[in-house]
Amino acid sequence: MRFFAALLQIVVVPCAAAQAPPATFGGSFRELKPEQQALVRRWAEEYQDIFKRKLDTEQLYSQLPLSARTTFQAVTHALLNTRLTAENGGPMGTALDLVDVIERVSGQVPGTRGDRQFRVYVYLKPEAVNKLHAAREFRRGRDNTVYHIGYPMNFRQQGGVPSIQFSVARTGRRADIDVDYRSSSPAKALVNGHLSSANSDVRAGNNGATHNRRWSGLPNWWKGVMALFVEPASVAEPEEGLVPGAELERRRIARAPIHEAIHFYLTDWLILGKAADLLPLFSVKAYPCVAEFGGDSRPDSKLALARILRRLQDRNEALGTVRRLEDVVQAVSYRLPDALPVRHPYEKLFALQEVHEDVAWAIDCRMRYKLQLAESIPRPPHQLNKTYVVSMRVRDPNEPEAFLVQTWKQESGEWRLVSFDIKRKMMSPPADLMASADPLPAPDSDAARLSTEAEKLLSAWLMHRKPVEAANYFLPEAYACDAFAGSHDVTRKPKAPADKQKLLSFLKEAARHALPNVQLEGVIAPVEAGHDDLKPLVHERAGAFLLAEVSGELLQMSGCELDAGAARRPAAAAAATGIGMATAFRLLHTQGEESAAITLYWKKSQGGWRVASYQVTAD
């Protein structure tokens, strides 16, 4: 039973237990379309190959929590009923044909952002990204730079809401897919962000009817089930299958100091035997590292989390009952170039060092295994940015000399394991670790100057509410931007002439929603750099806004005149950093969902820095 529950925890949400509503109300496996049933069977077959155990597909599906089944059914139904056509009108199959296998389904996850709920995570077929570029129904938008971390390539279905969004990893093989049922009105998102869970929950409000207006035929079977759990105005059945307090505990661990997070990780794994609870700590960036396991695992293996779970559980079984970490875990020295050792209370268990961004890039599994990428992952600069490497030996009767080298970094404020390596014998890092990388560009010496300029702009704009004065910091090329245009149709309309009034309207609307405060940090807050081409820089007002170096590709993609739907990065690695800068922040507010991110892209102009483009990112 414990094994079976662990499988459900992966396919649904972290720490989920098999608490299913009665199947008599609908939503059973047999009511799915043949194509949807085939996806569930495909998933079960993959698990059977990994764990060497027989699964009952129908029983497995019926035990998924309500929100997981409604999410799976709604997203796959939309994909199945979206036909793709080439520019010449030729058929390209359905959007569901792009999916090789479902890896997991995230239903309702209380206390987390909307971009982590009500979506399916999939392994794509080899030509999926090329087909998304070629299909008339989808357009490649600007990269996801704040949300959907780990899945930056953004493809959105055209024609308004409801619409399907594919957020794709740089490898081009994994995607986060959801349906947006509500318009991401940027004007509203300045205060009440698009990332509410109701945006992608087919059960919420009239989302079911909205779904069927575009993709007819989705049965609304869950209404009868929900009536047993909740008042009609609500969409959240109690606990949604979560073990009480387990998700809050996991998040507390993930937000602890790095040494405490790693200690909790080891305790949960080796002493408490809660291997499945650790899976949310693994970033999608680390999935290719399963090749380290050998056997049937490769860098491009499907269902990477299942392979990681199997490995963790195998070690639990081999070690048996563990009462003290000191009995099975030992620190190993593995000093990386220019790394800074970190002192901490658990130095006998694991060695901890802060490493530079380019070193972390060099040991990233996507780089080490030279994966064929859909779009490049440029080499970052040689700077520190709270990236840590832990090295330790966890006793393994089969490989007594082996030790782990793990890279940890924060994503959405929580620690994630972004890469790992299994060293089979004691060794030092290779002397030529960075030798094959392109030379770095010279650092931008104007970062402090830009921080000052950005502070002046934001103070005039949002603290003193002087939009006309703030507009002087924008280049004329920024007038073509339209922050209130929405993001569900990025090209199919004739472009209006550049007009400064659009800029002033945006500045006035944002200033109208800004909280009164004598400190900039009381008006705005920085957002996370959730993109490989945003290189955060240390500056004096880091508590108010993110200051980041921007690659040439991202700067070009962000231009107001750009046909964003035609944007495509090269697949070859590049090092085009230092060409531009960006500042990103969100308005602080006392109510509603998390406010949207506002990003300003800066260029040098006549010896100074001015804003060349801007955008409001709500999803």
TORKEFI-692825 format. One record per atom (N, C-alpha, C): y, z, x; residue in one letter. Coordinates in steps of 0.05 Angstrom, whole numbers, plus 5000, padded with zeros to 4 digits. Last residue first. Layout:
! TORKEFI-692825
YZXA/...
//
This chain:
! TORKEFI-692825
571646775022D/568746765019D/567546625043D/576946785032A/576046975013A/573046975009A/582146655073T/579246635072T/578146865054T/587646265078V/586646505065V/583646475062V/591045995136Q/589145975114Q/588446255104Q/595345565175Y/594545835164Y/592545785142Y/598245285234S/596745265209S/596045545200S/601745405275A/601245125269A/599745085243A/606645855293V/604345825276V/604045525268V/608545885362R/609245855334R/606645795318R/610946125424W/608646095406W/609646085377W/614945745472G/614145975457G/611745925440G/616045255497G/615945495513G/615245755499G/615544895455Q/618144925468Q/618245195483Q/609945195433S/611944995425S/614545065438S/603045345428K/605545355445K/607345135436K/600445555365K/600645365387K/603145425403K/596045935323W/598545905338W/598245685360W/593946075258Y/593245935283Y/595845855297Y/592546625219L/594646455229L/593846335256L/588946835164T/588746755192T/591146565198T/587247345122I/589347155127I/589347085157I/581947525079A/582947515107A/585047295108A/582747885017A/581947655033A/583147675061A/580648575003S/582548345002S/581748125022S/575248844968E/576448804994E/578248554994E/576948964899E/575148894920E/576748864947E/581249494873G/579949234873G/578049204896G/586549874907Q/584649814885Q/583349544889Q/590149924947T/588950174937T/586950124915T/590249535008H/590849584980H/589349824970H/592449145063L/591349395053L/592049425024L/591048475077L/592848665065L/591348915057L/588148295140R/588048305111R/590048515101R/588347825195F/588648095183F/588148075153F/589047485257A/587747505231A/587847795221A/591446985300T/591747265291T/590547275263T/589746565354A/589646625326A/590246925322A/591146025399M/590746305393M/590846345363M/588545495443G/590245605421G/589645905418G/585845405489I/587645195479I/589445305457I/582045755505G/584645775517G/586645575507G/575945365512T/577445595503T/580245595515T/571544975516A/574244915510A/575745155497A/566444895534A/567845135543A/570845105538A/560244705502A/562944655511A/564244915520A/554044375489A/555544615496A/558344535507A/553343895437A/553243965465A/554944205470A/554643785385A/552343955390A/552044045419A/561443825362P/559343695378P/557043895382P/563043945293R/563144015321R/560943865336R/566443625243R/563743675254R/564043725284R/569843495184A/569743635209A/566943675218A/570443265136A/569443095156A/569043235183A/572743665105G/570043575098G/568843395119G/577843695124A/575943905132A/573043825126A/581943295150D/580043265129D/577743455135D/587843625172L/585143545177L/583643505151L/592843825166E/592543545159E/589643455162E/592444345185C/593044305157C/592544015148C/586944525229G/589544395224G/589944325195G/582144725242S/583844895226S/586544765219S/579444405278M/578344425251M/580244565232M/582444515324Q/582644255312Q/581644265283Q/580745045334L/583544985329L/583944725315L/575244955344L/576045105320L/579045065314L/575544635391E/574244535367E/575144685342E/578144965428G/579344715420G/578144615394G/577945675410S/576945435424S/578345185413S/582546195417V/581246005399V/580345755415V/583246895425E/583446635437E/581646445420E/586247355379A/583947225391A/584646955403A/587747945349L/588847745366L/586547615381L/587848265286L/586148145307L/587747935322L/592448795270F/591448515268F/589748435291F/592949355274A/594149205252A/592948935248A/590649555319G/590149695295G/591249565270G/592749255360A/590049195352A/589249345326A/597649225386R/597649265357R/594849195345R/596849135440E/597949395432E/597749435402E/590448835455H/593348835453H/594249085440H/585048455478V/586148725476V/589148695474V/582247935439L/583748015462L/584848295457L/576347585418P/578347795414P/579647875440P/575346935408K/574947125430K/577047345428K/572146525367L/574346715366L/573846935387L/567446245370D/569846125382D/572346295379D/563546525342D/563346505371D/565846395385D/565846985293H/565446705301H/565346685331H/568347425269G/565547365263G/564747085271G/572347895285A/571947625295A/569047555291A/574648275229E/572748235251E/572647945259E/581548425218V/578948335209V/577248295234V/586348965215P/585048745228P/582448675215P/590949085160A/588749175178A/587448935191A/597549255137I/595349075142I/593249205160I/600549725127V/600849495109V/598449305112V/600050095165G/599850185138G/600049965118G/601049825212E/598249905207E/597850025179E/606649815211L/605149565205L/602249625198L/610050335178Q/608350255200Q/606750005192Q/612550445132V/614250405155V/612750325180V/610750105072N/610050295093N/611850235117N/608449845011P/610749945026P/609950145047P/603549335012L/604249605007L/606749685023L/604348674986A/604148855010A/605049135002A/605148314946H/602748494944H/602648694967H/609548024962R/609648174937R/607448374934R/607747775008A/609647995011A/609848154985A/604647374984A/603347575001A/605147815003A/608647084957E/606447204942E/605147424958E/611946905000K/613047084979K/610747224964K/608446575028L/609546815041L/610647005021L/607246184989F/605146345000F/606346605012F/612345964982S/610946084959S/608746264969S/613345765033L/615045985023L/613646124999L/609545355035L/609445565054L/610945805043L/611445024994K/608745144992K/608445375011K/616444875014Q/616345054991Q/613545184987Q/615644505053K/616144775062K/615944975039K/610844025049D/613044145034D/613344435042D/607943395059A/608443665070A/610943775058A/605343075001P/607043075025P/607543365034P/598443154983A/601243164976A/602943175002A/592842734985K/594442944998K/597342924990K/588342634931P/590442524949P/592142754960P/581942964936K/584442924923K/586542794942K/577143114961R/577142904942R/579742864927R/576743574998T/577943315005T/578343144980T/574944064981V/576544055005V/577743785011V/573844454931D/574244164934D/576044114957D/573644994937H/571244864926H/571444554925H/577945304952S/576145194974S/573745044963S/585045324937G/582245384932G/580545244953G/590445284946A/589045044935A/586145104928A/593845644968F/592945694940F/591345464929F/595345485018A/593545715016A/592545764988A/596044915046D/596345015018D/594445235014D/599444575098C/597444765089C/598044855061C/603844295112A/601844145098A/599544335088A/606944625144Y/607744585116Y/605644445099Y/605344615196A/604044815179A/604844775150A/608644255220E/605944165214E/604444365197E/613344555231P/613244385207P/610444285200P/611245225250L/611844955256L/611844785231L/613845865235F/611945665229F/612945385237F/617846235239Y/615746255259Y/613646035255Y/620946185195N/622046065219N/619946075242N/618746475155A/618146195155A/619046065181A/621046975159A/618346945169A/617646645172A/625846885132E/625946945161E/623146895173E/623646825082V/625246605094V/625446635124V/621147315070P/619547075074P/621146845087P/621847915081K/623747705085K/622347445091K/619548445079R/619448265056R/621748055058R/618648825117H/621448795107H/621748595085H/612948765120M/614249035119M/617049015107M/611948215118L/610448395101L/611648675099L/615747925151W/614447815128W/613448025108W/617248235194A/619348115177A/618148025151A/612148375213S/614048585205S/616148465186S/609947885227L/608648035206L/610548265196L/613547715268L/613147555244L/612047725221L/612948125306K/615648065294K/615347915268K/607548075318E/608548325307E/611248285293E/607547565342A/606047615317A/607047865303A/610547675388E/611547485368E/610247525341E/606948045413T/609648125406T/610847945384T/602647715422S/602347955406S/605048055396S/604847345457L/604147255430L/603747495411L/605447665502R/607747545490R/607247455461R/600047775514A/601847995506A/604347885493A/598247245526A/597147395504A/598947625495A/599646905566D/601646955545D/600647125523D/595846775601S/597546995609S/599547065588S/589346625589D/592046565578D/593846805584D/585146495646P/585946655623P/588746595614P/582445845661A/584246065669A/585046225644A/575745715639P/578545645642P/580145885650P/569645755678L/571445855658L/574245755661L/564845235690P/566945415700P/568745505677P/558545285655D/560945135662D/563045335673D/552545565684A/554645545663A/557045395673A/548745635723S/548645385707S/550845355687S/549746155743A/550245915760A/550345655744A/548846645722M/551046495711M/551546225725M/544146795750L/544246825721L/546546655709L/542046785801D/543546545791D/543946555761D/539147235809A/541647215823A/543346985813A/536247555752P/536347335771P/539047305783P/535648275752P/536648035740P/536747805760P/529348505781S/532248525778S/533248275764S/523248795755M/524848585769M/527748645765M/516848955735M/519349055745M/520748845761M/514248515683K/513948665708K/516748755718K/515648295636R/512848375639R/512348515666R/520848415592K/520248365620K/517348475625K/523048145536I/520848315544I/520248245573I/529448165505D/527748045525D/525548245532D/533948015452F/532148195466F/530348035484F/540048025414S/538247885432S/536448095445S/542748345378V/543248055377V/541547895397V/542348845336L/540948765360L/541148455360L/548349145313R/546248955309R/544948895336R/552249645283W/550849545306W/548549365299W/557749455240E/555149585243E/553749465268E/562249165231G/562549445236G/559949595240G/560548635227S/561548775203S/561649075207S/556848775283E/557448565264E/558148705238E/556848975351Q/557449035323Q/557948775308Q/551048905393K/553848845387K/554448905358K/546248925445W/547349035420W/550248975417W/540548695475T/543448665473T/544348755446T/535148975513Q/536248905487Q/539348885489Q/529448945547V/532248905552V/533548805526V/523549325558L/525249185540L/528149175551L/517749235601F/520049385591F/521849205575F/511049295627A/513049155611A/515349345603A/506849545651E/509249495667E/511549375651E/502649575614P/503849825623P/506449785639P/500449275565E/502349175586E/503849415597E/497149565532N/496249295540N/497949185563N/499750045520P/497150055534P/496249785545P/506150165528D/504449955517D/501849955532D/511950545519R/509250535529R/507550335513R/517750235532V/516350365510V/513350335516V/522950265577R/520050205575R/518850375552R/529449965574M/527650195571M/524750095570M/536249825568S/533749755581S/531950005581S/541549535532V/539849765536V/537249675549V/548049295533V/545249235539V/543749495545V/553549155490Y/552049335507Y/549149235510Y/560248995481T/557548895480T/555849055500T/565849075479K/564049255465K/561249125460K/567848665513N/568548675484N/566448835469N/570448435575L/568948635560L/569848635531L/570047765600Q/571547995591Q/569748185575Q/569947175616H/568847405630H/570547655623H/569446785555P/570746875580P/569347115592P/563546425531P/565946595528P/567146665555P/561145775521R/561146015539R/563746165536R/559945565453P/561445555479P/561145805495P/555245295423I/555945575425I/557345595452I/555344705380S/555344845405S/556045145403S/550544545329E/553344555339E/553444745362E/545044525329A/546544335312A/549444315320A/541344555391L/543244665371L/544444445354L/535444675418Q/537044445409Q/538744545386Q/535245225464L/534745105437L/536544865432L/534245485513K/535445215512K/534745075486K/532745985520Y/530645805512Y/531645525508Y/537746205533R/535546225552R/533346025546R/540846115487M/541545985512M/539145985531M/538246415449R/538946135443R/539645975467R/538046915473C/535646755471C/536146465464C/542947095521D/542347035492D/539946855491D/544547125572I/541847235566I/541147215536I/549546885570A/547546765588A/544746875582A/552447215536W/551846945528W/549646825544W/552947665568A/551347685543A/550647405533A/556347435605V/553647535614V/551847555589V/560847345576D/559447115587D/556647195597D/562447875562E/561647685542E/560047445553E/559748395604H/561848205597H/560647995578H/556849025581V/556848775596V/559048585586V/555449695590E/557149505576E/557349255593E/548949995588Q/551149885604Q/552749695586Q/543950495591L/545850345575L/548150245592L/537150665592A/539550605607A/541350435590A/533451165557F/534350885560F/536950875577F/531651695567L/530151515549L/530951225553L/535051955600K/532251955608K/530551755591K/539851935572E/539451765596E/536651755606E/542252115526Y/539352045525Y/538651865550Y/547752225525P/545852455525P/542852375528P/550951785573H/550351875546H/548252085547H/555051315608R/553751575607R/553351665578R/554150655624V/555150835603V/553651095604V/556150205675P/554250395665P/555550585644P/558449565667L/559449835670L/557350035659L/556848975705A/556549145682A/557549425688A/556848565743D/559448695736D/559248895713D/550548325722P/553048285738P/555448415727P/546148885704L/547148615701L/549748575716L/540949285723R/543849255724R/544548955724R/536549635700Y/536649345701Y/539549265700Y/532350185700S/534850075711S/534649775713S/529650485643V/529150295665V/531850185674V/527251085611A/529450905619A/528650735643A/521851115567Q/522951185593Q/525050985600Q/517651385516V/519951215523V/521151315549V/513651745504V/512951455503V/515251275512V/515452265508D/512652215515D/512051915517D/520552285490E/520252305519E/517352235527E/520052315435L/520652045447L/520152055477L/514652685408R/517152685424R/517552405436R/510452545376R/512052775369R/514652795384R/506652035349V/508552095370V/510352325361V/500351795333T/502451995327T/504052065351T/499551135360G/498651355343G/500951545338G/500250685392L/501150945402L/500151185386L/498350265361A/497250305387A/497950585398A/501450295315E/498550335313E/497350405340E/506550185336N/505950435322N/503050495322N/505549655353R/506049865373R/505650145361R/504849405303D/502649405323D/503049625344D/509949465282Q/507749615270Q/505249625289Q/512849115315L/513549405313L/511249565303L/510248625303R/510348735330R/510949035331R/511248575248R/508548585258R/508448715286R/516848535250L/515548755236L/512648795246L/517448045276I/518448285288I/517148535276I/515147715238R/513947725265R/514847975280R/518747775197A/515947855193A/514547885219A/523347555220L/523247845214L/520447945209L/521947015223A/522247165247A/522147465242A/520146555191L/519746835184L/519847025208L/518446065242K/519346145215K/518746445211K/520445935309S/518546035289S/519846115263S/523145735353D/523845625326D/521845715305D/520946005396P/523846045390P/524545945362P/514546245371R/516146065387R/519046115381R/508246565365S/511146575361S/512646405381S/502846615374D/503646405356D/506646405350D/503546855439G/501646795418G/502746565401G/509947175450G/507747005457G/505946945434G/514447485443F/511947605435F/509547435444F/518747165455E/517947365475E/515247485468E/520046895409A/518346755429A/517346945451A/523647205383V/520847255377V/518947105395V/528747025394C/527447195414C/524547265407C/530846755350P/529346595369P/527946765391P/533547205324Y/530947105314Y/529446935334Y/538447385339A/536247475355A/533547355346A/541947205302K/542247085329K/539847165346K/541147525258V/539847255258V/540047125286V/540048195283S/541847965275S/540247715275S/536848745263F/536448505278F/538148285267F/537449165228L/538849185254L/538648925270L/534049095185P/536849015182P/538449035208P/529149325206L/529549035205L/532448945201L/528049855203L/529549755226L/530349465224L/524649955161D/527450045159D/529249935181D/519749805180A/521149625162A/524049695159A/518050255211A/518750005224A/520449815206A/517750835211K/519150675191K/520050415202K/515451245242G/513751015234G/515050845212G/517751685264L/517451685235L/515851445225L/517251555319I/516451815309I/515951815279I/518551015327L/516351125341L/515451395330L/522850855289W/520650685296W/518250845306W/526451285285D/525251165261D/522751005267D/527551355341T/526251565325T/524951455300T/529950875356L/527450955368L/525951165352L/534550895322Y/532650665321Y/529950745333Y/537051355341F/535951345313F/533951125310F/538351155392H/536651385390H/535351405361H/541950745377I/539450675391I/537450905389I/546051055354A/544650845338A/541950775351A/547651365397E/546351495375E/544851295358E/549950975430H/547551115440H/546151265418H/554150785396I/551950605404I/549550765414I/555951205341P/556351115368P/553850975378P/554150915275A/554451135294A/555151035322A/553050525240R/555850555247R/556350785266R/547650545231A/548650295243A/551550325251A/547151045206I/545951005233I/547350765246I/549550925158R/550651135175R/549651105204R/546150535138R/548850465146R/550150675163R/541550855129R/541450625148R/544250555157R/543551205090E/542751305116E/542651085137E/544450845048L/546750995060L/546051105087L/539150695039E/541150495048E/543550625060E/536851175023A/535851035046A/537850835057A/538451434976G/539751515001G/538851345025G/532451284944P/534951424942P/535951504970P/530250634955V/529550904960V/532151074960V/531850154906L/532450274932L/531450554933L/531349934857G/528949934874G/529450064901G/536350004833E/535449734840E/533149744860E/539250454816E/538050454843E/536850184852E/539650234750P/539650464769P/538050414794P/542749584747E/540649774738E/540349994759E/548749334737A/547249464758A/545249664747A/552149114701V/550148934711V/548249074731V/555349324639S/554549364667S/552449164675S/556049274585A/558249194603A/557549204632A/551449474560P/551949184561P/554049104580P/548349974602E/550149904580E/550749604582E/541449904625V/544349934629V/545849884603V/535949844616F/536849994639F/539850074636F/534549534574L/533049784577L/534349964598L/537549084580A/538249264557A/536749534560A/535148804620M/537448964627M/538249164604M/531148534592V/530448734612V/532748924617V/534048174561G/532348374548G/531548604567G/536547874601K/538248034582K/536548244569K/533147554631W/533747824640W/535347994621W/532647034614W/530547224606W/531247514613W/535346524605N/536746774607N/534847004599N/533245954642P/532746144620P/534146414625P/536745394657L/536045654669L/535645854646L/538544904636G/535644964636G/534845224648G/543544554675S/542344654650S/539444724654S/548344654714W/545544604718W/543944714694W/553344734688R/553044544710R/550144464715R/552345074647R/554244854642R/554044644664R/549145464669N/547945254653N/549845034645N/553045784695H/550945654710H/549745414694H/555845994652T/557245814671T/555145654687T/551946314630A/552846084615A/554345884633A/551546684673G/549246534664G/550046284648G/556646914676N/555746744697N/553346574689N/559547244643N/558546994631N/557546804653N/557547844673G/559347714655G/558147464641G/551947744717A/554547874711A/556247704692A/547347484731R/547247664708R/550047764699R/548147224778V/547947064754V/548047234729V/552447404826D/550347524810D/550247374783D/556747234856S/554247094859S/551947204843S/561047564838N/561447274843N/558847114845N/559548084837A/559347934812A/559747644817A/560848294887S/558048224883S/557748054857S/566647994916S/565448184898S/562648094892S/569747654950L/567147764958L/566147994941L/574747514938H/572647364925H/569947484930H/579048104932G/577647884946G/575447754930G/585048234911N/582348284901N/580548054910N/589448064941V/589148344934V/586248404927V/588647534953L/590347694971L/590047994966L/585947314911A/584347434933A/586047584953A/589847084879K/588547334870K/587147474893K/590846644912A/593046824904A/591947094895A/585946384919P/587146534941P/589346714933P/580546414878S/583446374876S/584846524899S/575046244878S/576146414899S/579146374900S/571946254815S/573846124833S/574846324853S/565146424809R/567946484802R/569746364823R/560146334827Y/560646294798Y/563546314791Y/556846084880D/559446204873D/560046134843D/550546204903V/552046054883V/554546214877V/548146164971D/548846304947D/550246114928D/544446195030I/545246035008I/545846204984I/544246175098D/544746365077D/545846205053D/539445865142A/541845855125A/541846095105A/537045575202R/537045785183R/539645785167R/537645125235R/535045175223R/535045395202R/542145075266G/541744875245G/539144915230G/543845425303T/541445285309T/540845055289T/548145665278R/548745455298R/546145305306R/546745745208A/546845845235A/547245615254A/550645615149V/548445535167V/548845645195V/551345675083S/552545785108S/550245765128S/552345315027F/550545335049F/552145445073F/553845444961Q/554845464988Q/552545495008Q/554745124899I/552845234919I/554245234946I/558845324844S/558145144866S/556345284885S/561645294777P/560045424798P/559245224820P/567645054811V/565545264806V/564245204779V/568344374838G/569244634826G/566944824822G/566443944866G/566543924837G/567344184823G/561744044920Q/564243954908Q/564143954878Q/558944574959Q/558544364939Q/561244294926Q/560144675027R/560644755000R/560244524981R/558244935088F/558044695071F/558244785042F/559645195149N/560245225121N/560144965106N/557045555201M/557445275191M/557445285161M/555946095215P/558645995214P/559145725201P/552446595209Y/552046335195Y/554746195193Y/554047045233G/551546925243G/550946665231G/557147285175I/556947295204I/554147215213I/559847195126H/557347055132H/556847055162H/566847245146Y/564547305129Y/562147135137Y/570047025187V/570147305181V/567647395165V/569246485192T/570046635216T/570146935212T/566045915176N/566146195168N/566846365192N/569845315190D/567745515197D/568245775183D/571744895136R/572345035160R/570245255165R/566444485107G/569044615107G/569544745134G/563343915092R/563444115114R/566244235115R/561243825026R/563243765047R/563143995067R/556643504982F/557443734999F/559443645019F/555743024956E/556043264940E/556943514956E/554842624992R/557442624979R/557942884964R/551642765053A/551542765024A/554342785013A/552042825109A/552142555097A/552442555067A/551743375120H/554143225129H/554342955114H/546743465098L/549043595086L/551643455095L/543643165134K/543843085106K/546243215092K/544343455181N/545243185180N/545543085151N/541743935164V/544643935171V/545743655170V/536343765156A/537943875134A/540943865140A/532343575188E/534643395183E/536643505162E/528343995190P/529743905214P/532343745209P/529444485137K/527944265149K/529644145171K/530945195144L/531544915136L/529644715149L/529445795117Y/529045635141Y/529145345132Y/534146235083V/532046025084V/531745915112V/535846735039Y/535946655067Y/533546465072Y/539746764980V/537146724993V/537546635021V/543547274946R/543247024961R/540447004972R/545847794932F/545347574913F/545347304927F/549648034988Q/548248074963Q/547847814948Q/553147965028R/550448055036R/548648105011R/558147855010D/556747645026D/554047725036D/559948324986G/558748114970G/557347904985G/557948905025R/559748695017R/558348485001R/554649494997T/555049295018T/556949075007T/553549854956G/555149944979G/555549745001G/547149604937P/549549764932P/550949854957P/544949014933V/544849204955V/547349384952V/541148574894Q/543248774894Q/542848974916Q/537748134936G/538848184910G/541148374911G/535947694982S/537547934980S/538747944952S/529947445005V/531847434983V/533347704982V/527547065061R/527847315046R/529947265024R/525746535071E/525046755089E/525447025076E/523045965042I/524746205037I/523846425057I/522445365079V/521245605068V/523345815063V/525544875078D/522844885087D/521345125075D/530344545041V/529244805047V/526244775055V/532044065022L/532944145049L/531544395059L/530444024970D/528843884990D/529643945019D/534444244941L/532144414947L/530344284968L/537843824934A/538644034953A/536344214960A/533743224929T/535243454918T/536043644940T/534742544953G/533142774944G/534842984932G/538342154962M/537542314985M/535842554977M/539941494939P/538941764935P/537941894960P/546241144954G/543341164956G/542341454952G/551641114956G/550441164930G/547441194931G/553941095005N/553440834992N/552140864965N/553841625020E/556341505014E/556141235000E/547941894985A/549441805009A/552041685001A/546742464944T/547042174947T/548642114972T/542642964915L/544342874937L/544342574938L/542543364858R/541543124871R/543643034892R/540943974837T/543143844851T/542043604867T/536844254817N/538244084799N/540743964811N/535044564859L/533244374847L/534644174830L/539444914866L/538644724887L/536944494876L/539145204818A/541545044824A/540944834845A/534145444825H/534645264802H/537045084807H/535045764869T/533245534872T/533445344849T/538746124846V/539545964869V/537645724872V/535846354802A/538446214798A/539046024821A/531246574826Q/530946374805Q/533546214802Q/533346944863F/531546724872F/531546504851F/536247274827T/537547134849T/535846894858T/532247474795T/534347314783T/535847154804T/529147754834R/527947524819R/530147354806R/532848134852A/531647934871A/530547694856A/533948434807S/536048274818S/535048074839S/528748674796L/530048484778L/532148314791L/524248694853P/526248804835P/527648584819P/517648424853L/520348414864L/522248544844L/512848394827Q/513648654837Q/516348654850Q/511747864817S/512348034794S/513348304803S/510447674869Y/512947594856Y/513747784833Y/505447914876L/507647964895L/510347904882L/502447694835Q/502947974835Q/505348044853Q/502347154852E/503547224826E/504247524825E/499747194903T/502447084900T/503747174875T/496547654937D/496447544910D/499247454904D/494547545005L/496547634986L/496047504959L/490647755059K/490747595035K/492847715016K/492647765127R/491747905103R/492247735079R/495147635176K/492247595172K/491147765149K/500447625186F/499247885183F/496147875179F/501547065190I/502647255210I/501047525209I/498846815148D/498346725176D/499246935196D/501147085105Q/498347115110Q/497547025138Q/506446905109Y/505847185114Y/502847235120Y/505646365096E/506746435122E/506046725129E/503846415043E/502046295064E/503046375092E/508346625018A/505946785019A/504046685041A/511746175022W/512546435035W/510046605039W/508945814991R/509445755019R/510146005034R/509246064941R/506646034954R/506945984984R/514746014932V/513546274934V/510846264948V/515145454931L/516645604952L/515445884955L/512045324887A/511245224913A/512645384935A/515245534846Q/512645654852Q/511645574880Q/519245154848Q/519845424855Q/517245584861Q/516544694831E/517844694858E/518444974867E/514844844779P/512844794800P/514144804828P/519045384754K/518445094757K/516445054780K/516345994728L/517945844747L/517145554746L/512846264697E/515046134683E/516845974702E/509246514730R/508346274715R/510546134701R/512146954749F/511546734767F/510846474752F/516847164698S/514347184713S/514046934731S/521147214664G/521647214693G/519147234710G/519747684610G/520247434622G/520647454652G/518148164590F/520748064581F/521447794594F/513448314614T/513248204587T/515948084577T/513948564661A/513948274662A/513948154634A/518149124668P/515849004655P/516048704654P/521149164734P/521249194705P/518849064693P/518349474793A/518949234778A/519249304748A/518949704852Q/519349824826Q/520149594807Q/517449744913A/516449564891A/516549704865A/523549854949A/520849924941A/520049764917A/527649685005A/526949654977A/524049734972A/529849695056C/529049945044C/528349925015C/533749105050P/532749325066P/532049575049P/531048664999V/533248785013V/532149015030V/526348245000V/528448304981V/530848404996V/522848145041V/523547915025V/525847985005V/522348645066I/523448425080I/524448215061I/520148975027Q/522649055039Q/523948825054Q/515348725017L/517448714997L/520048785009L/512548875063L/513148595058L/515348565038L/512149425055A/513749325078A/514449025074A/508649465013A/511449535009A/513249425031A/504049315040F/505049145018F/507949205013F/503349745075F/503749475086F/504949295065F/502550155039R/504750165057R/505449895068R/497650005016M/500050005000M/502550005017M/
//
